[in-house]
Amino acid sequence: MKEMVGSRSVITILKIFEFPFSDSLSGSNFTIDGLYINRPETNSIGLFGFTNGASLENIGLTNVSIIGGTKVGALSGYNLGSIIISGCHSSGNIGAEMIEGNAGRLIGYNMNSDISDSFSNANVDSHQNVGWLTGTNRNDSVISNSYNTGSSVYFFRAMELGRWIGWRKLVSQDQ
């Protein structure tokens, strides 16, 4: 893997948006290493806090340490209707501190968006809605040609501690 030139100062610019990210980003198979976010009382936390209609391709996030309130993921905390999420991967540790949970290895809360050709070996923990790629996957969003490893821990209860997602049945089961 290539390593992205830059440091946390670059990441700081990308990680917090007051408005959803709705543009395109191709990581060109570069890797962002060591993303650190510690905001246990803030919702929608990740490289992108909130994505809506975005195209995210070939983005690697390694050795992340991300703690948020609810809707927490390495790539996006809250993803709504993104056009493409493909070829992305993550590793490290991800946690949601609030009771609502929704912690996923790539996406905390995914709605109306498909994920393909992605993987994660991050560790994730939450009070509920703990998932391996997404914490919650809504409205028939499909996960395909993707895989995961790592451990999941839930503190309170998991509505469904699933192989792929924390809440909702898997629509497309590939591995």
Backbone as ProteinMPNN parsed JSONL, in Angstrom:
{"seq_chain_A": "MKEMVGSRSVITILKIFEFPFSDSLSGSNFTIDGLYINRPETNSIGLFGFTNGASLENIGLTNVSIIGGTKVGALSGYNLGSIIISGCHSSGNIGAEMIEGNAGRLIGYNMNSDISDSFSNANVDSHQNVGWLTGTNRNDSVISNSYNTGSSVYFFRAMELGRWIGWRKLVSQDQ", "coords_chain_A": {"N_chain_A": [[0.826, -1.183, 0.0], [0.396, 2.252, -0.64], [1.491, 5.171, 1.093], [-0.245, 7.921, 2.27], [0.787, 11.211, 1.655], [1.429, 13.574, 4.122], [-0.054, 14.562, 7.269], [-1.691, 14.42, 10.461], [-2.739, 16.985, 10.36], [-3.784, 17.327, 7.818], [-5.773, 15.398, 7.883], [-7.417, 16.439, 9.88], [-8.746, 18.487, 8.59], [-10.381, 17.048, 6.843], [-12.009, 15.392, 8.467], [-14.197, 16.489, 9.904], [-17.274, 17.764, 9.199], [-19.723, 20.253, 9.021], [-21.799, 20.14, 7.348], [-23.153, 17.673, 5.13], [-20.8, 15.615, 3.337], [-20.828, 15.523, -0.076], [-19.6, 14.994, -2.436], [-17.134, 13.604, -4.693], [-14.569, 11.252, -3.924], [-11.638, 9.728, -4.658], [-9.396, 7.534, -3.373], [-7.249, 6.55, -4.687], [-5.973, 4.179, -4.047], [-4.237, 4.873, -2.021], [-3.24, 5.072, 1.438], [-4.521, 6.216, 4.493], [-2.987, 6.601, 7.46], [-3.253, 6.023, 10.944], [-5.41, 7.677, 11.788], [-6.924, 9.612, 14.237], [-9.56, 10.131, 16.375], [-11.257, 11.42, 19.053], [-14.085, 11.831, 20.355], [-16.318, 11.384, 22.305], [-18.868, 12.351, 22.92], [-20.013, 13.253, 20.642], [-21.958, 12.903, 17.715], [-22.11, 11.005, 14.616], [-19.39, 10.292, 13.491], [-16.295, 9.928, 11.879], [-13.88, 9.496, 9.201], [-15.263, 10.996, 7.357], [-17.852, 12.676, 8.76], [-20.618, 12.829, 8.032], [-22.06, 11.666, 5.17], [-23.671, 12.221, 2.071], [-25.041, 11.252, -0.816], [-22.52, 10.84, -1.841], [-19.499, 9.759, -3.542], [-17.29, 7.352, -2.853], [-14.278, 5.907, -3.24], [-11.768, 3.366, -3.263], [-10.352, 3.938, -0.835], [-8.193, 3.762, 1.842], [-7.93, 3.145, 5.294], [-5.898, 2.851, 7.932], [-4.871, 1.512, 11.114], [-6.621, 3.052, 12.737], [-8.007, 5.028, 15.397], [-10.839, 5.564, 16.755], [-13.343, 7.165, 18.5], [-16.644, 7.869, 19.189], [-19.927, 9.313, 19.788], [-22.563, 8.22, 18.795], [-23.339, 6.499, 15.732], [-20.772, 5.772, 14.338], [-17.944, 5.223, 12.39], [-15.09, 4.098, 10.476], [-14.775, 5.156, 7.854], [-17.183, 6.665, 7.33], [-19.457, 8.176, 9.572], [-22.262, 8.545, 9.407], [-24.019, 7.596, 6.694], [-25.822, 8.465, 3.931], [-27.57, 7.597, 1.192], [-25.36, 7.405, -0.618], [-23.662, 7.314, -3.748], [-21.598, 5.618, -4.669], [-19.752, 3.31, -2.812], [-16.901, 1.81, -2.698], [-14.208, -0.52, -2.85], [-12.937, 0.134, -0.439], [-11.183, 0.126, 2.728], [-10.441, -0.737, 6.197], [-8.626, -0.64, 9.337], [-7.903, -1.091, 12.829], [-9.231, 0.475, 15.764], [-12.573, 1.042, 16.738], [-15.208, 2.762, 18.307], [-18.439, 3.303, 19.826], [-19.852, 5.387, 22.178], [-22.352, 6.159, 23.241], [-25.67, 5.063, 24.266], [-27.291, 4.509, 22.019], [-25.557, 3.572, 20.104], [-24.535, 2.086, 17.105], [-22.031, 1.356, 15.678], [-19.69, 0.687, 13.24], [-17.283, -1.063, 11.209], [-16.588, 0.162, 8.772], [-18.765, 1.934, 8.105], [-20.891, 3.7, 10.255], [-23.754, 4.116, 10.361], [-25.726, 3.185, 7.82], [-27.669, 4.054, 5.052], [-29.761, 3.533, 2.31], [-27.649, 2.983, 0.525], [-25.224, 1.191, -1.273], [-22.525, -1.079, -0.647], [-19.465, -2.205, -1.879], [-16.838, -4.558, -2.728], [-15.1, -4.181, -0.514], [-13.315, -4.189, 2.658], [-12.55, -5.019, 6.122], [-10.536, -5.194, 9.044], [-10.819, -4.147, 11.491], [-11.319, -3.602, 15.026], [-14.332, -3.38, 16.836], [-16.547, -1.703, 19.095], [-19.528, -1.215, 21.042], [-22.612, -0.052, 22.569], [-24.987, -1.003, 21.46], [-26.203, -2.215, 18.269], [-23.918, -3.177, 16.798], [-21.723, -3.694, 14.229], [-20.033, -5.429, 11.552], [-19.229, -4.445, 9.099], [-21.052, -2.376, 8.754], [-22.757, -0.572, 11.317], [-25.523, -0.22, 11.428], [-27.658, -1.09, 8.806], [-29.755, 0.066, 6.486], [-32.894, 0.119, 4.642], [-32.734, -1.816, 2.517], [-30.086, -1.702, 1.622], [-27.259, -2.963, -0.023], [-24.579, -5.155, 0.651], [-21.79, -6.274, -0.939], [-19.382, -8.617, -2.302], [-17.45, -8.337, -0.259], [-15.549, -8.443, 2.821], [-14.687, -9.281, 6.256], [-12.76, -9.219, 9.297], [-11.555, -9.423, 12.672], [-12.597, -8.255, 15.976], [-15.749, -8.0, 17.733], [-17.395, -6.186, 20.241], [-20.012, -5.764, 22.496], [-21.583, -3.67, 24.86], [-24.071, -3.224, 26.211], [-26.527, -4.258, 24.881], [-26.917, -5.989, 21.86], [-28.85, -5.405, 19.086], [-28.806, -7.028, 16.931], [-26.149, -8.909, 16.64], [-24.319, -9.203, 14.082], [-22.915, -10.943, 11.238], [-22.215, -9.247, 9.204], [-23.569, -6.825, 9.588], [-24.948, -4.715, 12.167], [-27.673, -4.2, 12.585], [-30.483, -5.183, 10.913], [-31.126, -7.569, 8.415], [-28.767, -9.259, 6.353], [-28.613, -8.435, 2.986], [-27.241, -9.242, 0.68], [-25.254, -11.895, 0.736], [-21.996, -12.703, 0.628], [-19.621, -13.829, 1.639]], "CA_chain_A": [[0.0, 0.0, 0.0], [1.078, 3.534, -0.622], [1.135, 5.953, 2.267], [-0.621, 9.272, 1.885], [1.686, 12.256, 2.121], [0.734, 14.473, 5.027], [-0.177, 14.095, 8.641], [-2.988, 14.659, 11.075], [-3.275, 18.293, 9.993], [-4.608, 17.107, 6.633], [-6.927, 14.638, 8.326], [-8.288, 17.322, 10.648], [-9.577, 19.209, 7.635], [-11.352, 16.151, 6.243], [-12.812, 14.558, 9.347], [-15.375, 17.104, 10.508], [-18.058, 18.626, 8.336], [-21.006, 20.633, 9.583], [-22.755, 19.747, 6.331], [-22.707, 16.386, 4.58], [-19.916, 15.532, 2.182], [-21.643, 14.99, -1.167], [-18.762, 15.049, -3.619], [-16.433, 12.357, -4.99], [-13.19, 11.132, -3.484], [-10.952, 8.481, -4.952], [-8.147, 7.479, -2.624], [-6.208, 6.049, -5.588], [-5.307, 3.109, -3.316], [-3.377, 5.381, -0.957], [-3.723, 4.729, 2.766], [-4.397, 7.188, 5.568], [-2.577, 5.804, 8.604], [-3.246, 6.647, 12.262], [-6.476, 8.654, 12.035], [-7.298, 9.613, 15.643], [-10.683, 11.0, 16.73], [-11.769, 11.101, 20.382], [-15.214, 12.726, 20.585], [-17.332, 10.458, 22.816], [-20.19, 12.968, 23.059], [-20.391, 13.784, 19.34], [-22.526, 11.903, 16.813], [-21.677, 10.983, 13.217], [-17.945, 10.457, 13.559], [-15.469, 9.12, 10.994], [-13.131, 10.373, 8.299], [-16.356, 11.901, 7.02], [-18.913, 12.511, 9.748], [-21.904, 12.632, 7.387], [-21.985, 11.655, 3.705], [-24.98, 12.161, 1.425], [-24.863, 11.305, -2.261], [-21.083, 10.861, -2.133], [-18.831, 8.652, -4.221], [-16.052, 7.097, -2.107], [-13.661, 4.739, -3.849], [-10.353, 3.028, -3.08], [-9.841, 4.687, 0.31], [-7.707, 2.893, 2.899], [-7.735, 3.758, 6.608], [-5.245, 1.837, 8.756], [-4.503, 1.866, 12.482], [-7.466, 4.136, 13.233], [-8.488, 5.024, 16.775], [-11.982, 6.468, 16.617], [-14.388, 7.053, 19.5], [-17.69, 8.864, 19.031], [-21.142, 9.067, 20.555], [-23.326, 7.244, 18.036], [-23.051, 6.565, 14.292], [-19.318, 5.867, 14.289], [-17.281, 4.307, 11.465], [-13.799, 4.609, 10.01], [-14.955, 5.963, 6.646], [-18.27, 7.624, 7.539], [-20.329, 7.892, 10.697], [-23.637, 8.467, 8.917], [-23.988, 7.602, 5.242], [-27.176, 8.5, 3.388], [-27.743, 7.656, -0.256], [-24.153, 7.584, -1.419], [-23.724, 6.705, -5.066], [-20.631, 4.519, -4.721], [-18.755, 3.042, -1.775], [-16.279, 0.633, -3.288], [-12.759, -0.643, -2.744], [-12.461, 0.801, 0.773], [-10.807, -0.794, 3.802], [-10.044, -0.114, 7.457], [-8.104, -1.444, 10.444], [-7.713, -0.309, 14.039], [-10.247, 0.356, 16.809], [-13.692, 1.961, 16.553], [-16.179, 2.582, 19.381], [-19.53, 4.252, 20.045], [-20.027, 5.475, 23.626], [-23.733, 6.398, 23.657], [-26.533, 3.887, 24.284], [-27.813, 4.245, 20.685], [-24.546, 2.777, 19.421], [-24.294, 2.174, 15.661], [-20.606, 1.374, 15.374], [-19.311, -0.251, 12.199], [-15.886, -0.982, 10.815], [-16.478, 1.173, 7.707], [-19.851, 2.901, 8.195], [-21.68, 3.533, 11.471], [-25.173, 4.018, 10.023], [-25.788, 3.205, 6.356], [-29.04, 4.054, 4.559], [-29.935, 3.731, 0.863], [-26.334, 2.98, -0.124], [-24.593, -0.118, -1.411], [-21.089, -1.155, -0.388], [-18.912, -3.346, -2.614], [-15.389, -4.749, -2.852], [-14.485, -3.522, 0.634], [-13.019, -5.099, 3.76], [-12.048, -4.418, 7.351], [-10.142, -6.056, 10.16], [-10.848, -3.287, 12.675], [-12.085, -4.017, 16.199], [-15.414, -2.42, 17.048], [-17.371, -1.94, 20.278], [-20.65, -0.303, 21.166], [-23.672, -0.518, 23.454], [-25.886, -1.775, 20.616], [-26.032, -2.055, 16.826], [-22.51, -3.398, 16.496], [-21.615, -4.411, 12.977], [-18.692, -5.719, 11.096], [-18.956, -3.428, 8.083], [-21.9, -1.253, 9.152], [-23.479, -0.787, 12.568], [-26.904, -0.361, 10.975], [-27.768, -1.086, 7.343], [-31.195, 0.266, 6.3], [-33.574, 0.286, 3.358], [-32.245, -2.767, 1.522], [-28.725, -1.43, 1.164], [-26.608, -4.238, -0.299], [-23.136, -5.291, 0.848], [-21.395, -7.367, -1.823], [-17.962, -8.843, -2.569], [-16.739, -7.705, 0.845], [-15.301, -9.352, 3.933], [-14.198, -8.658, 7.473], [-12.24, -10.008, 10.407], [-11.5, -8.545, 13.843], [-13.535, -8.635, 17.03], [-16.838, -7.093, 18.077], [-17.791, -6.229, 21.64], [-21.114, -4.867, 22.809], [-21.659, -3.5, 26.301], [-25.42, -3.251, 26.745], [-27.172, -5.319, 24.122], [-26.873, -5.795, 20.415], [-30.122, -5.803, 18.498], [-28.404, -8.199, 16.171], [-24.711, -8.924, 16.435], [-24.313, -9.952, 12.836], [-21.675, -11.185, 10.527], [-21.924, -8.073, 8.384], [-24.209, -5.596, 10.04], [-25.493, -4.809, 13.506], [-29.123, -4.163, 12.576], [-31.065, -5.562, 9.629], [-30.593, -8.778, 7.808], [-27.894, -9.079, 5.199], [-29.34, -8.599, 1.728], [-26.392, -10.0, -0.208], [-24.229, -12.564, 1.549], [-20.98, -13.21, -0.279], [-18.645, -14.654, 2.359]], "C_chain_A": [[0.871, 1.248, 0.0], [0.677, 4.262, 0.649], [0.867, 7.383, 1.834], [0.367, 10.27, 2.474], [0.88, 13.196, 3.007], [0.639, 13.868, 6.407], [-1.56, 14.413, 9.161], [-3.557, 16.023, 10.726], [-4.154, 18.182, 8.762], [-5.894, 16.406, 7.031], [-7.91, 15.524, 9.078], [-9.227, 18.084, 9.728], [-10.682, 18.317, 7.105], [-12.373, 15.569, 7.209], [-14.097, 15.184, 9.866], [-16.029, 18.06, 9.507], [-19.341, 18.986, 9.062], [-22.12, 20.241, 8.625], [-22.253, 18.464, 5.703], [-21.742, 16.55, 3.403], [-20.711, 14.873, 1.073], [-20.896, 15.026, -2.493], [-18.148, 13.674, -3.866], [-15.017, 12.41, -4.432], [-12.686, 9.752, -3.859], [-9.621, 8.53, -4.22], [-6.986, 6.975, -3.445], [-5.345, 4.98, -4.92], [-4.216, 3.597, -2.356], [-4.005, 5.002, 0.376], [-3.502, 5.888, 3.719], [-4.117, 6.372, 6.818], [-2.668, 6.623, 9.889], [-4.284, 7.722, 12.494], [-6.938, 8.52, 13.482], [-8.422, 10.618, 15.858], [-11.188, 10.534, 18.087], [-12.842, 12.129, 20.728], [-16.399, 11.913, 21.096], [-18.725, 11.044, 22.98], [-20.7, 13.554, 21.744], [-20.881, 12.653, 18.447], [-21.993, 12.072, 15.396], [-20.184, 11.293, 13.115], [-17.261, 9.456, 12.633], [-14.595, 10.05, 10.177], [-14.077, 11.448, 7.774], [-17.452, 11.659, 8.048], [-20.227, 12.129, 9.101], [-21.685, 12.713, 5.879], [-23.391, 11.494, 3.148], [-24.78, 12.322, -0.074], [-23.411, 11.306, -2.691], [-20.661, 9.654, -2.958], [-17.476, 8.488, -3.551], [-15.448, 5.801, -2.625], [-12.19, 4.621, -3.483], [-9.681, 3.862, -1.991], [-9.434, 3.686, 1.381], [-7.462, 3.679, 4.171], [-7.147, 2.691, 7.517], [-4.888, 2.401, 10.122], [-5.308, 3.04, 13.028], [-7.746, 3.943, 14.718], [-9.602, 6.051, 16.821], [-13.005, 6.158, 17.7], [-15.361, 8.2, 19.289], [-18.878, 8.517, 19.896], [-21.966, 7.952, 19.944], [-23.081, 7.505, 16.554], [-21.554, 6.813, 14.081], [-18.764, 4.809, 13.342], [-15.973, 4.911, 10.996], [-13.979, 5.557, 8.83], [-16.008, 7.044, 6.844], [-19.105, 7.207, 8.739], [-21.755, 7.656, 10.249], [-23.604, 8.624, 7.409], [-25.409, 7.484, 4.715], [-27.112, 8.608, 1.872], [-26.492, 7.904, -1.065], [-24.235, 6.78, -2.702], [-22.825, 5.481, -5.142], [-19.836, 4.487, -3.419], [-18.126, 1.732, -2.205], [-14.774, 0.662, -3.095], [-12.167, 0.018, -1.521], [-12.107, -0.235, 1.831], [-10.366, -0.035, 5.038], [-9.452, -1.143, 8.409], [-7.915, -0.529, 11.632], [-8.822, -0.565, 15.028], [-11.287, 1.45, 16.671], [-14.696, 1.71, 17.668], [-17.211, 3.683, 19.425], [-19.879, 4.228, 21.528], [-21.471, 5.621, 24.079], [-24.567, 5.123, 23.532], [-27.034, 3.535, 22.878], [-26.832, 3.454, 19.818], [-24.36, 3.101, 17.953], [-22.815, 2.36, 15.35], [-20.308, 0.291, 14.347], [-17.877, -0.038, 11.775], [-15.637, 0.015, 9.677], [-17.49, 2.298, 7.9], [-20.621, 2.652, 9.485], [-23.144, 3.271, 11.18], [-25.294, 4.216, 8.518], [-27.241, 3.109, 5.904], [-29.06, 4.376, 3.068], [-28.617, 3.769, 0.095], [-25.782, 1.561, -0.154], [-23.089, -0.004, -1.165], [-20.567, -2.372, -1.13], [-17.387, -3.357, -2.55], [-14.603, -4.075, -1.736], [-14.202, -4.547, 1.727], [-12.538, -4.328, 4.972], [-11.583, -5.506, 8.298], [-10.031, -5.223, 11.438], [-11.62, -3.974, 13.802], [-13.128, -2.95, 16.469], [-16.151, -2.765, 18.331], [-18.415, -0.838, 20.422], [-21.636, -0.865, 22.177], [-24.687, -1.351, 22.687], [-25.631, -1.427, 19.155], [-24.553, -2.071, 16.45], [-22.435, -4.194, 15.21], [-20.193, -4.586, 12.531], [-18.301, -4.869, 9.9], [-19.786, -2.18, 8.362], [-22.551, -1.582, 10.488], [-24.948, -1.021, 12.306], [-26.903, -0.221, 9.467], [-29.254, -1.047, 7.013], [-31.609, 0.325, 4.843], [-32.946, -0.535, 2.24], [-30.909, -2.386, 0.897], [-27.992, -2.766, 1.058], [-25.106, -4.143, -0.026], [-22.702, -6.485, 0.023], [-19.879, -7.417, -2.014], [-17.065, -8.2, -1.514], [-16.515, -8.717, 1.953], [-14.753, -8.589, 5.124], [-13.616, -9.7, 8.398], [-12.193, -9.058, 11.597], [-12.539, -8.963, 14.852], [-14.585, -7.564, 17.244], [-17.2, -7.286, 19.535], [-18.975, -5.298, 21.808], [-21.295, -4.854, 24.314], [-23.058, -3.734, 26.859], [-26.21, -4.389, 26.116], [-26.993, -4.995, 22.646], [-28.207, -6.253, 19.864], [-29.895, -7.022, 17.619], [-26.909, -8.096, 15.946], [-24.48, -9.811, 15.229], [-22.949, -10.099, 12.225], [-21.259, -9.955, 9.737], [-22.391, -6.786, 9.014], [-24.775, -5.797, 11.43], [-27.004, -4.858, 13.525], [-29.595, -4.316, 11.148], [-30.378, -6.801, 9.095], [-29.708, -8.425, 6.611], [-28.698, -9.333, 3.937], [-28.538, -9.457, 0.778], [-25.25, -10.587, 0.604], [-23.225, -13.236, 0.65], [-19.981, -14.117, 0.407], [-19.075, -14.855, 3.763]], "O_chain_A": [[1.955, 1.266, 0.582], [-0.38, 3.984, 1.215], [1.666, 7.982, 1.114], [0.733, 10.182, 3.645], [-0.242, 13.568, 2.66], [1.184, 12.797, 6.675], [-2.489, 14.648, 8.388], [-4.773, 16.201, 10.793], [-5.169, 18.871, 8.666], [-6.977, 16.771, 6.573], [-9.121, 15.368, 8.922], [-10.39, 18.297, 10.069], [-11.811, 18.776, 6.93], [-13.5, 15.279, 6.805], [-15.014, 14.453, 10.238], [-15.418, 19.023, 9.042], [-19.982, 18.119, 9.656], [-23.259, 20.034, 9.044], [-21.053, 18.188, 5.735], [-21.849, 17.477, 2.6], [-21.221, 13.768, 1.258], [-21.515, 15.083, -3.556], [-18.606, 12.683, -3.296], [-14.355, 13.448, -4.457], [-13.235, 8.737, -3.431], [-8.82, 9.444, -4.419], [-5.851, 6.966, -2.969], [-4.147, 4.88, -5.184], [-3.367, 2.814, -1.931], [-5.183, 4.647, 0.428], [-2.421, 6.477, 3.75], [-4.933, 5.533, 7.199], [-2.223, 7.77, 9.934], [-4.069, 8.606, 13.323], [-7.306, 7.427, 13.912], [-8.27, 11.805, 15.567], [-11.516, 9.359, 18.249], [-12.55, 13.168, 21.321], [-17.392, 11.767, 20.384], [-19.681, 10.292, 23.163], [-21.702, 14.269, 21.728], [-20.292, 11.573, 18.424], [-21.493, 13.133, 15.024], [-19.775, 12.383, 12.716], [-17.613, 8.277, 12.613], [-14.566, 11.255, 10.424], [-13.75, 12.634, 7.746], [-17.929, 10.532, 8.183], [-20.893, 11.202, 9.562], [-21.182, 13.716, 5.374], [-24.199, 10.732, 3.678], [-24.398, 13.392, -0.548], [-23.1, 11.733, -3.803], [-21.383, 8.661, -3.051], [-16.613, 9.359, -3.657], [-16.03, 4.728, -2.469], [-11.464, 5.613, -3.402], [-8.599, 4.416, -2.186], [-10.242, 2.851, 1.788], [-6.861, 4.752, 4.139], [-7.829, 1.72, 7.844], [-4.637, 3.596, 10.275], [-4.762, 3.918, 13.696], [-7.723, 2.821, 15.223], [-9.353, 7.253, 16.913], [-13.479, 5.027, 17.809], [-14.959, 9.361, 19.216], [-18.846, 7.544, 20.649], [-22.06, 6.862, 20.509], [-22.667, 8.598, 16.168], [-21.133, 7.906, 13.7], [-19.081, 3.627, 13.478], [-15.774, 6.121, 11.111], [-13.396, 6.641, 8.81], [-15.756, 8.214, 6.556], [-19.424, 6.03, 8.906], [-22.389, 6.684, 10.659], [-23.205, 9.672, 6.901], [-26.115, 6.522, 5.017], [-26.644, 9.614, 1.338], [-26.556, 8.557, -2.107], [-24.813, 5.693, -2.731], [-23.242, 4.428, -5.624], [-19.311, 5.509, -2.977], [-18.739, 0.671, -2.091], [-14.142, 1.716, -3.164], [-11.007, 0.429, -1.548], [-12.654, -1.338, 1.839], [-9.972, 1.129, 4.969], [-9.726, -2.34, 8.314], [-7.781, 0.684, 11.467], [-9.311, -1.69, 15.136], [-10.956, 2.624, 16.511], [-15.012, 0.555, 17.954], [-16.926, 4.839, 19.113], [-20.17, 3.166, 22.078], [-21.793, 5.241, 25.204], [-24.213, 4.214, 22.782], [-27.188, 2.351, 22.576], [-27.246, 2.745, 18.901], [-24.066, 4.24, 17.589], [-22.403, 3.394, 14.824], [-20.632, -0.878, 14.554], [-17.32, 1.044, 11.96], [-14.58, 0.644, 9.631], [-17.13, 3.474, 7.864], [-20.969, 1.509, 9.781], [-23.718, 2.31, 11.693], [-24.998, 5.293, 8.002], [-27.965, 2.201, 6.313], [-28.462, 5.354, 2.62], [-28.487, 4.509, -0.88], [-25.869, 0.827, 0.83], [-22.472, 1.026, -1.437], [-21.146, -3.454, -1.032], [-16.741, -2.329, -2.349], [-13.56, -3.468, -1.984], [-14.774, -5.637, 1.729], [-12.168, -3.158, 4.883], [-12.155, -6.594, 8.35], [-9.26, -5.544, 12.342], [-12.473, -4.826, 13.551], [-12.85, -1.756, 16.348], [-16.367, -3.936, 18.641], [-18.219, 0.298, 19.991], [-21.516, -2.017, 22.596], [-25.202, -2.329, 23.229], [-24.931, -0.463, 18.848], [-24.019, -1.123, 15.874], [-23.028, -5.269, 15.114], [-19.27, -3.97, 13.064], [-17.114, -4.601, 9.715], [-19.294, -1.06, 8.227], [-22.861, -2.741, 10.761], [-25.555, -1.917, 12.893], [-26.236, 0.652, 8.912], [-29.953, -2.035, 7.238], [-30.796, 0.548, 3.945], [-32.663, -0.022, 1.157], [-30.647, -2.728, -0.257], [-28.095, -3.604, 1.953], [-24.45, -3.178, -0.419], [-23.182, -7.596, 0.246], [-19.189, -6.404, -1.905], [-16.045, -7.593, -1.841], [-17.208, -9.732, 2.022], [-14.401, -7.413, 5.023], [-13.923, -10.889, 8.309], [-12.757, -7.967, 11.519], [-13.284, -9.916, 14.624], [-14.358, -6.383, 16.978], [-17.299, -8.417, 20.013], [-18.954, -4.168, 21.32], [-21.179, -5.888, 24.972], [-23.203, -4.388, 27.892], [-26.518, -5.377, 26.782], [-26.928, -3.828, 22.26], [-28.649, -7.367, 20.145], [-30.718, -7.936, 17.584], [-26.453, -7.28, 15.145], [-24.449, -11.036, 15.348], [-21.974, -9.47, 12.637], [-20.069, -9.663, 9.622], [-21.691, -5.774, 8.98], [-25.052, -6.927, 11.832], [-27.578, -5.501, 14.403], [-29.116, -3.607, 10.262], [-29.188, -7.024, 9.316], [-29.906, -7.403, 5.954], [-29.392, -10.345, 3.835], [-29.106, -10.33, 0.121], [-24.386, -9.862, 1.098], [-23.541, -14.22, -0.018], [-19.531, -15.093, -0.194], [-18.384, -15.524, 4.531]]}, "name": "protein", "num_of_chains": 1, "seq": "MKEMVGSRSVITILKIFEFPFSDSLSGSNFTIDGLYINRPETNSIGLFGFTNGASLENIGLTNVSIIGGTKVGALSGYNLGSIIISGCHSSGNIGAEMIEGNAGRLIGYNMNSDISDSFSNANVDSHQNVGWLTGTNRNDSVISNSYNTGSSVYFFRAMELGRWIGWRKLVSQDQ"}
